[in-house]
Amino acid sequence: MSTPVIGIAGWKNSGKTTLVERLVAELVSRGLRVATLKHAHHEFDIDVPGTDSYRHRKAGASEVAVISGRRWAVMHELGDRPEPTLEEMLSRLSPVDIVIVEGWKRGAHPKIEVRRSGGGDAAPLAPDDPSVIAVASDTETDAGLLPVFGLDDIEDIVDFILAEFGLSQGNS
């Protein structure tokens, strides 16, 4: 069985990151191992000018790993190559019980749509996206036949996710 993947999707400023953060904490508190993937629509850099690893990359290294006794990270320079697909990135992850994906709102993986009043674009994703399996919102919303959760109903959302993927607490 492949690792379950649940997406958290919505428009900018809808509360996706806050929801992901709270879902991760709840899943971990229930004994599950969780990985996350975050899609950025802009350039970003996790390395700081002046550090040794930054200097390695600027010198032309295509991949730089930084390792310590507490964590490690690998930075991979794409150059002119296209960004990797979600599937390619999922294949690079270590074994976990579930992966939460933030962004990739047009992907075919199961997703919970996040809607927030005053959050920017208000066009719902669910009516045109059959991979949306639920909606989390801070206000009354029409989600058709889909389950609707409050943005603060973290335990209920996690219960739904676990049931949806046939996971139990403490799968690890």
Secondary structure as GFF3:
##gff-version 3
##sequence-region A 1 172
A	DSSP	beta_strand	5	9	.	.	.	ID=ss1
A	DSSP	alpha_helix	16	29	.	.	.	ID=ss2
A	DSSP	beta_strand	34	38	.	.	.	ID=ss3
A	DSSP	alpha_helix	52	58	.	.	.	ID=ss4
A	DSSP	beta_strand	63	67	.	.	.	ID=ss5
A	DSSP	beta_strand	72	76	.	.	.	ID=ss6
A	DSSP	alpha_helix	86	91	.	.	.	ID=ss7
A	DSSP	beta_strand	98	102	.	.	.	ID=ss8
A	DSSP	beta_strand	111	115	.	.	.	ID=ss9
A	DSSP	three_ten_helix	126	128	.	.	.	ID=ss10
A	DSSP	beta_strand	132	137	.	.	.	ID=ss11
A	DSSP	beta_strand	148	150	.	.	.	ID=ss12
A	DSSP	alpha_helix	154	165	.	.	.	ID=ss13
###
